[in-house]
Amino acid sequence: MTDSTGDAWLLQLTGSYRAAIGLREMLYVLPEEPVSHLVPLSRPHAARVMVWQSQLIPLIDLTVFLGGDPAPDARRMIGIVSCAAGNDSKSTSRLGGLMISRTPERIQVWDHQACGLPPAPAQWRSIAASCFRHPDHGPVPILDLAAILLPN
């Protein structure tokens, strides 16, 4: 059995959390937080939307979802991400904006780096597909963008 690899983006979320997504899931990075609009009665982690390329994009702050507080003076960037909205050949993509605090780092993830999700916060289980051990940062959850952008 050989050890395979996958290309990914390592993300620094707006707080102290890190996560990763597949290389092709990141479409664009906005270097500054854009103008956004509050959505009344929405969940705290998805309370804002923005317009990007004539599309309304939900802004997702995973640090808030995970129960943390983003640093109030942190630089905020937006990673425009995409996931398939269906399993057939006619499925469309669903877009979202993940709030991050620095430019994503391109990395390679190897099978032998697989590990269990961090025990806390428990919310990782609902948005992470798997996890790997990064040599510098320890366990890094790999996000399931469909669970984030296409909630039940």
N, C-alpha and C positions, 0 to 999 in steps of 0.2 A: 504494500500500500504506500502510495507516495503522498507527500505533504503538498497540498495545493495552496495557491495564494489568490487573493482578490485585492483589487485596488479600491480604496475608500478615501473618504474625507474625514479627518478628525476635527470635531467641532468643539470650540469652547463656548458653552452656553453663557447667558448673561450673568450667572452666578458662578459658583465654584464647580459646577458639574461639567463633565465632558461626555460626548456621545459621538457615534460615527454613523455615516450613511454610505451607501454604495456610490462609486464614482459617477455613474450616469444619473443619479438622482438629484444632483446639484446642477441647476441650470445657470445660475448667475448669482453674484454677490453684490449687493448694494453697499458701498463703502460707508454710507451714512444713513442713519434712520430717516426714512422718508416721511412726508406728510401722511398722517393716518387719521382715521375717523373712528370714534367710539361707537360701538354697537350696543344699544341699551339691552339690558336683561341677558347679556351673554355671559359665558363662563369667564372667570377672572383671567385665565391663561390665554383666552382667545377673545379678548374684549375689543380688539381693534381690527380694522381692515384698511387696505391701501389699494390704489389703482396701479397696476403694472402692465404695460403693453395692452392697454384698453380692457384689462380684465380685473375684476374685483378679487383681491387676494386676502385670505385671512392671515393675520399675524399671530403666530403661536409663540408664547414665552414658556418654554418647557421648565425653566427654573421655577416659575410660579406654579405650574402643574405639579411639580415634584415637591412642593411645599416649602421651597426656599424663597429667599428674598434676593432679587437681583441687586447688585451694588448700585446705589442711587446715582453715583457719578460715573458709572461704567460707560464706556463707549459702546454704542449699539449699532450693529450692522444687521442686515437682513440677508439671509441665504434663501434664495428662491429655489424651492424644491418641487419635485414632481413624483407622483405615483400613479399607477394604472388604476382606473376606476371601473374595474370589471375584469373578468378572466377570459373573455373571448376576443377574437381578432378585431371586432368593431368597438372595443372599449376605448374610452377617452382618457386623458390624463387629468388628474386633479392637482392643482397648484396650491402652494402655501408658502408663507414666509416664516422661516425660523429665526428668532432673535438670537444673535450670537455677539460675542464681544471682541473677536479678532478674526482675521482672515483664516479660513479653513486650511488645514495642512494635509497635503496629499500623502497617504501612507499605503503600505502593503500589509495585509493581514494574512497570516499563515494559519493553517488548520491546527498546528500544535499550540497556538496561542489561545484556543478556545478555553473558556472558563465559565463558571456560574455567575449569574447576575449579582451585583452587590445586594446584601440583605436590606439595606436601607438607602433611599426611601422605597417603600413597598410599591409605589406607583410605577417603578421601572417595569414590573411584570406586565403591565397593561400596554406599554408602548415599545418594548424592546423585543426584537426577534431572537437575539442571541447576545453573546458577550465575548470579548477577548481580553487578554492581559497585555497591556501596553508596557514596554520595558521601563518607561519613565513615569507613567501615570496610573499604573495598576489596572483594575478591571474597567473596561470601557464598554458600555452597552451599545449595541448596534440597533438603531431605530427601525421600527416597523412603520414606515410613513403612512401606509394604509390605515393603521390603527389610529394615527394622529389626524389625518386629513379626511378620513371617511368613517367617523365614529358612528356607532350603532344608535 
